[in-house]
Amino acid sequence: MSAVSQAVLVRISAEPLSVDEALGFVGDPAAGGTCVFVGTVRDRSEAGDVTGLHYEAWDDLATQRLGEIGAEMLEGWPLRKVAILHRTGDLAIGEASVVVACSAPHRAEAFDACRHGIERLKEDVPIWKKEGLVSGEARWVMGS
């Protein structure tokens, strides 16, 4: 699912994420700074060695919440544009699971807003992940 306004792009998708798409969307001639955060699947967690992740989302509500976070970012900082993309389904080690990008007249605002975006996403968007472990076990990870 996706939602796009002139200033905010959000998407939940099983398709691989494109950092280039996010950067292209937030590009703006009035922006002196662009910040992008890319979350990737790592090979280790506190539970042990990881083989991959599985993400599930409540698509409609997650898309709505991502849009709300994008609006918060625009209200809290003098941003030009925001893109928030999140993956669902099975992801391998090294694949991008989330992209948060924003552009602003100055770098400090872009950094601060981008950090706010990923932290709010982790707190308040109904997306869940399950870690596959080398041991053969799998476990749902809350609040990560």
ChimeraX commands (.cxc) that place a marker at each C-alpha (Angstrom):
marker #1 position 0.00,0.00,0.00 radius 0.5
marker #1 position 1.19,3.50,-0.67 radius 0.5
marker #1 position 0.16,7.07,-0.14 radius 0.5
marker #1 position 1.63,10.08,-1.87 radius 0.5
marker #1 position 1.10,13.79,-1.44 radius 0.5
marker #1 position 3.20,16.55,-2.90 radius 0.5
marker #1 position 5.46,16.46,0.15 radius 0.5
marker #1 position 5.12,12.92,1.60 radius 0.5
marker #1 position 5.59,9.47,0.07 radius 0.5
marker #1 position 4.85,6.41,2.22 radius 0.5
marker #1 position 4.69,2.76,1.18 radius 0.5
marker #1 position 4.40,-0.71,2.70 radius 0.5
marker #1 position 5.43,-3.32,0.12 radius 0.5
marker #1 position 6.74,-6.84,-0.33 radius 0.5
marker #1 position 8.87,-5.54,-3.21 radius 0.5
marker #1 position 12.52,-4.58,-2.60 radius 0.5
marker #1 position 12.95,-0.98,-1.47 radius 0.5
marker #1 position 14.65,1.63,-3.63 radius 0.5
marker #1 position 16.83,4.17,-1.86 radius 0.5
marker #1 position 17.11,5.94,-5.22 radius 0.5
marker #1 position 13.32,6.30,-5.37 radius 0.5
marker #1 position 13.23,7.83,-1.89 radius 0.5
marker #1 position 16.09,10.21,-2.68 radius 0.5
marker #1 position 14.49,11.14,-5.99 radius 0.5
marker #1 position 11.21,11.94,-4.27 radius 0.5
marker #1 position 12.73,14.13,-1.54 radius 0.5
marker #1 position 15.04,15.97,-3.92 radius 0.5
marker #1 position 14.21,19.68,-3.98 radius 0.5
marker #1 position 16.12,22.72,-5.26 radius 0.5
marker #1 position 15.42,24.56,-1.98 radius 0.5
marker #1 position 17.04,21.78,0.07 radius 0.5
marker #1 position 20.61,22.21,1.22 radius 0.5
marker #1 position 20.58,18.94,3.14 radius 0.5
marker #1 position 19.12,15.51,2.54 radius 0.5
marker #1 position 19.27,12.75,5.11 radius 0.5
marker #1 position 18.47,9.11,4.49 radius 0.5
marker #1 position 18.32,6.23,6.96 radius 0.5
marker #1 position 18.37,2.69,5.59 radius 0.5
marker #1 position 17.63,-0.14,7.99 radius 0.5
marker #1 position 19.03,-3.49,6.85 radius 0.5
marker #1 position 18.73,-7.06,8.02 radius 0.5
marker #1 position 21.74,-7.93,10.14 radius 0.5
marker #1 position 23.19,-11.39,10.73 radius 0.5
marker #1 position 23.09,-11.30,14.53 radius 0.5
marker #1 position 20.74,-10.30,17.33 radius 0.5
marker #1 position 20.71,-10.73,21.08 radius 0.5
marker #1 position 19.09,-14.15,20.45 radius 0.5
marker #1 position 22.02,-15.36,18.32 radius 0.5
marker #1 position 22.94,-15.73,14.67 radius 0.5
marker #1 position 20.12,-14.70,12.32 radius 0.5
marker #1 position 19.30,-16.31,8.96 radius 0.5
marker #1 position 16.73,-13.70,7.86 radius 0.5
marker #1 position 13.64,-11.77,8.90 radius 0.5
marker #1 position 9.94,-11.97,8.14 radius 0.5
marker #1 position 7.90,-8.75,8.38 radius 0.5
marker #1 position 4.14,-8.51,8.63 radius 0.5
marker #1 position 2.07,-5.33,8.71 radius 0.5
marker #1 position -1.49,-4.21,9.20 radius 0.5
marker #1 position -1.22,-2.54,5.79 radius 0.5
marker #1 position -4.02,0.05,5.97 radius 0.5
marker #1 position -3.24,1.21,9.49 radius 0.5
marker #1 position 0.53,1.08,8.95 radius 0.5
marker #1 position 0.21,3.25,5.83 radius 0.5
marker #1 position -1.98,5.70,7.72 radius 0.5
marker #1 position 0.50,5.89,10.61 radius 0.5
marker #1 position 3.44,6.39,8.25 radius 0.5
marker #1 position 1.55,9.30,6.68 radius 0.5
marker #1 position 0.95,10.76,10.13 radius 0.5
marker #1 position 4.66,10.47,10.94 radius 0.5
marker #1 position 5.52,12.19,7.66 radius 0.5
marker #1 position 3.12,15.01,8.59 radius 0.5
marker #1 position 4.71,15.26,12.07 radius 0.5
marker #1 position 8.12,15.58,10.46 radius 0.5
marker #1 position 6.88,18.39,8.20 radius 0.5
marker #1 position 5.27,20.18,11.13 radius 0.5
marker #1 position 8.26,19.81,13.45 radius 0.5
marker #1 position 11.04,20.86,11.07 radius 0.5
marker #1 position 11.24,23.11,8.00 radius 0.5
marker #1 position 11.41,20.14,5.64 radius 0.5
marker #1 position 10.81,20.17,1.91 radius 0.5
marker #1 position 9.79,16.51,1.47 radius 0.5
marker #1 position 9.64,13.15,3.29 radius 0.5
marker #1 position 9.71,9.53,2.10 radius 0.5
marker #1 position 9.10,6.53,4.38 radius 0.5
marker #1 position 9.19,3.06,2.84 radius 0.5
marker #1 position 8.91,-0.27,4.67 radius 0.5
marker #1 position 9.24,-3.82,3.46 radius 0.5
marker #1 position 7.09,-6.85,4.32 radius 0.5
marker #1 position 7.59,-10.55,3.70 radius 0.5
marker #1 position 10.81,-12.55,3.87 radius 0.5
marker #1 position 14.09,-10.63,3.79 radius 0.5
marker #1 position 17.63,-11.96,3.57 radius 0.5
marker #1 position 20.68,-10.71,5.44 radius 0.5
marker #1 position 21.75,-7.35,4.01 radius 0.5
marker #1 position 18.40,-6.43,2.44 radius 0.5
marker #1 position 16.84,-3.05,3.21 radius 0.5
marker #1 position 13.79,-3.31,5.46 radius 0.5
marker #1 position 13.09,0.42,5.90 radius 0.5
marker #1 position 14.04,3.71,4.28 radius 0.5
marker #1 position 13.37,7.11,5.85 radius 0.5
marker #1 position 14.50,10.14,3.84 radius 0.5
marker #1 position 13.89,13.85,4.11 radius 0.5
marker #1 position 15.18,17.10,2.68 radius 0.5
marker #1 position 15.51,20.46,4.39 radius 0.5
marker #1 position 17.16,23.84,3.81 radius 0.5
marker #1 position 19.90,22.87,6.32 radius 0.5
marker #1 position 21.51,19.59,7.38 radius 0.5
marker #1 position 20.71,19.80,11.10 radius 0.5
marker #1 position 16.98,19.83,10.45 radius 0.5
marker #1 position 17.28,16.93,8.00 radius 0.5
marker #1 position 19.25,14.82,10.50 radius 0.5
marker #1 position 16.92,15.57,13.40 radius 0.5
marker #1 position 13.74,14.94,11.42 radius 0.5
marker #1 position 15.04,11.71,9.90 radius 0.5
marker #1 position 15.93,10.37,13.35 radius 0.5
marker #1 position 12.47,11.35,14.60 radius 0.5
marker #1 position 10.88,9.52,11.67 radius 0.5
marker #1 position 12.57,6.18,12.27 radius 0.5
marker #1 position 12.11,6.34,16.04 radius 0.5
marker #1 position 8.38,7.12,15.70 radius 0.5
marker #1 position 7.98,4.34,13.13 radius 0.5
marker #1 position 9.47,1.84,15.57 radius 0.5
marker #1 position 7.18,3.08,18.39 radius 0.5
marker #1 position 3.83,3.40,16.69 radius 0.5
marker #1 position 3.45,1.59,13.36 radius 0.5
marker #1 position 1.83,-1.87,13.29 radius 0.5
marker #1 position 4.70,-3.72,11.61 radius 0.5
marker #1 position 6.09,-6.84,13.26 radius 0.5
marker #1 position 9.22,-8.84,12.58 radius 0.5
marker #1 position 10.13,-12.44,13.19 radius 0.5
marker #1 position 13.78,-13.47,13.30 radius 0.5
marker #1 position 14.86,-16.75,11.81 radius 0.5
marker #1 position 17.76,-18.12,13.83 radius 0.5
marker #1 position 20.58,-20.45,12.81 radius 0.5
marker #1 position 19.36,-22.82,15.55 radius 0.5
marker #1 position 16.19,-23.39,13.49 radius 0.5
marker #1 position 14.05,-21.43,15.91 radius 0.5
marker #1 position 12.10,-18.30,15.00 radius 0.5
marker #1 position 10.98,-15.56,17.35 radius 0.5
marker #1 position 8.84,-12.45,17.08 radius 0.5
marker #1 position 10.73,-9.34,18.11 radius 0.5
marker #1 position 8.67,-6.58,19.69 radius 0.5
marker #1 position 9.45,-2.88,19.52 radius 0.5
marker #1 position 12.44,-3.12,17.24 radius 0.5
marker link #1:1,2 radius 0.2
marker link #1:2,3 radius 0.2
marker link #1:3,4 radius 0.2
marker link #1:4,5 radius 0.2
marker link #1:5,6 radius 0.2
marker link #1:6,7 radius 0.2
marker link #1:7,8 radius 0.2
marker link #1:8,9 radius 0.2
marker link #1:9,10 radius 0.2
marker link #1:10,11 radius 0.2
marker link #1:11,12 radius 0.2
marker link #1:12,13 radius 0.2
marker link #1:13,14 radius 0.2
marker link #1:14,15 radius 0.2
marker link #1:15,16 radius 0.2
marker link #1:16,17 radius 0.2
marker link #1:17,18 radius 0.2
marker link #1:18,19 radius 0.2
marker link #1:19,20 radius 0.2
marker link #1:20,21 radius 0.2
marker link #1:21,22 radius 0.2
marker link #1:22,23 radius 0.2
marker link #1:23,24 radius 0.2
marker link #1:24,25 radius 0.2
marker link #1:25,26 radius 0.2
marker link #1:26,27 radius 0.2
marker link #1:27,28 radius 0.2
marker link #1:28,29 radius 0.2
marker link #1:29,30 radius 0.2
marker link #1:30,31 radius 0.2
marker link #1:31,32 radius 0.2
marker link #1:32,33 radius 0.2
marker link #1:33,34 radius 0.2
marker link #1:34,35 radius 0.2
marker link #1:35,36 radius 0.2
marker link #1:36,37 radius 0.2
marker link #1:37,38 radius 0.2
marker link #1:38,39 radius 0.2
marker link #1:39,40 radius 0.2
marker link #1:40,41 radius 0.2
marker link #1:41,42 radius 0.2
marker link #1:42,43 radius 0.2
marker link #1:43,44 radius 0.2
marker link #1:44,45 radius 0.2
marker link #1:45,46 radius 0.2
marker link #1:46,47 radius 0.2
marker link #1:47,48 radius 0.2
marker link #1:48,49 radius 0.2
marker link #1:49,50 radius 0.2
marker link #1:50,51 radius 0.2
marker link #1:51,52 radius 0.2
marker link #1:52,53 radius 0.2
marker link #1:53,54 radius 0.2
marker link #1:54,55 radius 0.2
marker link #1:55,56 radius 0.2
marker link #1:56,57 radius 0.2
marker link #1:57,58 radius 0.2
marker link #1:58,59 radius 0.2
marker link #1:59,60 radius 0.2
marker link #1:60,61 radius 0.2
marker link #1:61,62 radius 0.2
marker link #1:62,63 radius 0.2
marker link #1:63,64 radius 0.2
marker link #1:64,65 radius 0.2
marker link #1:65,66 radius 0.2
marker link #1:66,67 radius 0.2
marker link #1:67,68 radius 0.2
marker link #1:68,69 radius 0.2
marker link #1:69,70 radius 0.2
marker link #1:70,71 radius 0.2
marker link #1:71,72 radius 0.2
marker link #1:72,73 radius 0.2
marker link #1:73,74 radius 0.2
marker link #1:74,75 radius 0.2
marker link #1:75,76 radius 0.2
marker link #1:76,77 radius 0.2
marker link #1:77,78 radius 0.2
marker link #1:78,79 radius 0.2
marker link #1:79,80 radius 0.2
marker link #1:80,81 radius 0.2
marker link #1:81,82 radius 0.2
marker link #1:82,83 radius 0.2
marker link #1:83,84 radius 0.2
marker link #1:84,85 radius 0.2
marker link #1:85,86 radius 0.2
marker link #1:86,87 radius 0.2
marker link #1:87,88 radius 0.2
marker link #1:88,89 radius 0.2
marker link #1:89,90 radius 0.2
marker link #1:90,91 radius 0.2
marker link #1:91,92 radius 0.2
marker link #1:92,93 radius 0.2
marker link #1:93,94 radius 0.2
marker link #1:94,95 radius 0.2
marker link #1:95,96 radius 0.2
marker link #1:96,97 radius 0.2
marker link #1:97,98 radius 0.2
marker link #1:98,99 radius 0.2
marker link #1:99,100 radius 0.2
marker link #1:100,101 radius 0.2
marker link #1:101,102 radius 0.2
marker link #1:102,103 radius 0.2
marker link #1:103,104 radius 0.2
marker link #1:104,105 radius 0.2
marker link #1:105,106 radius 0.2
marker link #1:106,107 radius 0.2
marker link #1:107,108 radius 0.2
marker link #1:108,109 radius 0.2
marker link #1:109,110 radius 0.2
marker link #1:110,111 radius 0.2
marker link #1:111,112 radius 0.2
marker link #1:112,113 radius 0.2
marker link #1:113,114 radius 0.2
marker link #1:114,115 radius 0.2
marker link #1:115,116 radius 0.2
marker link #1:116,117 radius 0.2
marker link #1:117,118 radius 0.2
marker link #1:118,119 radius 0.2
marker link #1:119,120 radius 0.2
marker link #1:120,121 radius 0.2
marker link #1:121,122 radius 0.2
marker link #1:122,123 radius 0.2
marker link #1:123,124 radius 0.2
marker link #1:124,125 radius 0.2
marker link #1:125,126 radius 0.2
marker link #1:126,127 radius 0.2
marker link #1:127,128 radius 0.2
marker link #1:128,129 radius 0.2
marker link #1:129,130 radius 0.2
marker link #1:130,131 radius 0.2
marker link #1:131,132 radius 0.2
marker link #1:132,133 radius 0.2
marker link #1:133,134 radius 0.2
marker link #1:134,135 radius 0.2
marker link #1:135,136 radius 0.2
marker link #1:136,137 radius 0.2
marker link #1:137,138 radius 0.2
marker link #1:138,139 radius 0.2
marker link #1:139,140 radius 0.2
marker link #1:140,141 radius 0.2
marker link #1:141,142 radius 0.2
marker link #1:142,143 radius 0.2
marker link #1:143,144 radius 0.2
view
